[in-house]
Amino acid sequence: MPILFSSTNRQSPVVNLREALLAGQAPDRGLYFPEKFPRLTAAEIAAFALLPYHEIAFRVLAKYTGGMIPDADLAAMCREAYNFSIPLEKIYDRVHLMRLDQGPTASFKDFAAQMMARLFGRFLSEEGKHLTILTATSGDTGAAVAHAFHNIPGIQVIVLFPIAEVSESQRKLMTTLKDNVRTIAIDGKFDDCQAMVKRAFADPDLAHIALSSANSINIGRLLPQSVYYFYAASRLAKPGEPIAFSVPSGNFGDMMGAVVAREMGLPVKKIIASVNDNDAFPKFLATGNYQKICPSRNSLSNAMNVGHPSNLARLVAVYGGQMDETGKIHKLPDLAAMRRDIFSTSVSDQRTVAGIQDFWNKFQLLLEPHGAVAWQGFLDWNAKETLGDAPAVIVETANPAKFPEEVEKVVGWPPDVPPAMTAAIQLPEDYDRMGADYETFKNYLLKKHA
Ligand SMILES: *Cc1c(COP(=O)(O)O)cnc(C)c1O
């Protein structure tokens, strides 16, 4: 039986993985989510202890692709997608740092993008279709998506980024690719880029162009993000032993990966959703009252400057509630159950900087701002509930070299640049540039697809 996906707004027909992936968003503007989670048995999970990452990815994802992608093909896709290391560094006792920064663009976005691109390529070639992926990025997503979709047949990628809001290395990771990847620098803010992309999706004059998105609402980004939680547990927990995770959270896609893993059967002690000054979720968890932050607050952990996390609609659905795309709650989730499973806390910039500093001084391990938020969030939780002798994982989502100024200011020297980044940064750049003007962008798209 293939797994079916329904919309969090409950007004769209259920679809299979192929349809959910290619559509991105459901027609009722809700997010696709499994109607019922496939389960892994305790014996299946225990067997992960001896398997490499790509094999665990295959066994988890096969639960969703059954009957749609032959097992041998999916196994090969996982092997190609996950050919980099996932370091688990000991902090103290059984508490570890999981570095998700060894992929081609040095952020955890590579885990989802690499798999999603292969799924898109596969489904499109089966149907002989072409698709244009439009993405607005504040940095890491655009780079991960551009690299993952580079040279995938049948796909054209167009990435919009705010010229003044991305770092030089973030920009070069997007603009040095060619072929089927085009980047456009927008003289405006990230919000302008996102608004232009959203208008293009809704524009009847562009309806003849097959457009899709690769942003965090796509179910194809979420499912692969459950795999590294299984992986961490397979290396650090005894069979059946619950493990705690602290996840630096913006749109809550990463943290939802841990929720998916738990729903599939992984024993989890606590999921700690650590946020920056954008504290809509910890306040909601405490009070049951949801107020999105508008406009979103700027902070050092800039990939998490999200005022209304889109994946909250999925989290609310897991606990029996309903939240629409604007953040309005139509039915409250079971808050007591949510609090039992999840802890959430807001970490200021000042504590983020202190986190990088203390972590280096105490453990000689280097964090960047997002990982530092996860570390401080873990300490907040551990001050309230005891970890005991259970294992715990702090998730580090980016390589410190992506934030050289912030890191150097704290520890006194610039972080090493990983080889994949050095290589990309030396290639010549090539990108288009335009104002934050929708008509210009529309004509650009029409000309490209004439
Ligand atoms: C995107 C991103 C996050 C936030 O992940 P979400 O899934 O949006 O919660 C955290 N850290 C880094 C480095 C990111 O790029």
The ligand as an SDF file (V2000), in Angstrom:
LIG
                    3D

 15 15  0  0  0  0  0  0  0  0999 V2000
   17.5320   26.7640    7.0960 C   0  0  0  0  0  0  0  0  0  0  0  0
   18.4680   26.7570    8.2400 C   0  0  0  0  0  0  0  0  0  0  0  0
   18.0280   26.5550    9.5690 C   0  0  0  0  0  0  0  0  0  0  0  0
   16.5750   26.4370    9.9350 C   0  0  0  0  0  0  0  0  0  0  0  0
   16.0030   25.2440    9.4790 O   0  0  0  0  0  0  0  0  0  0  0  0
   14.4240   25.1050    9.4360 P   0  0  0  0  0  0  0  0  0  0  0  0
   14.1650   23.7800    8.8500 O   0  0  0  0  0  0  0  0  0  0  0  0
   13.9200   26.2280    8.5790 O   0  0  0  0  0  0  0  0  0  0  0  0
   13.9370   25.2270   10.8390 O   0  0  0  0  0  0  0  0  0  0  0  0
   18.9770   26.4760   10.5730 C   0  0  0  0  0  0  0  0  0  0  0  0
   20.2790   26.6330   10.3040 N   0  0  0  0  0  0  0  0  0  0  0  0
   20.7390   26.8410    9.0580 C   0  0  0  0  0  0  0  0  0  0  0  0
   22.1890   27.0220    8.8500 C   0  0  0  0  0  0  0  0  0  0  0  0
   19.8580   26.9020    7.9760 C   0  0  0  0  0  0  0  0  0  0  0  0
   20.3250   27.1150    6.7310 O   0  0  0  0  0  0  0  0  0  0  0  0
  1  2  1  0
  2  3  1  0
  2 14  2  0
  3  4  1  0
  3 10  2  0
  4  5  1  0
  5  6  1  0
  6  7  2  0
  6  8  1  0
  6  9  1  0
 10 11  1  0
 11 12  2  0
 12 13  1  0
 12 14  1  0
 14 15  1  0
M  END
$$$$
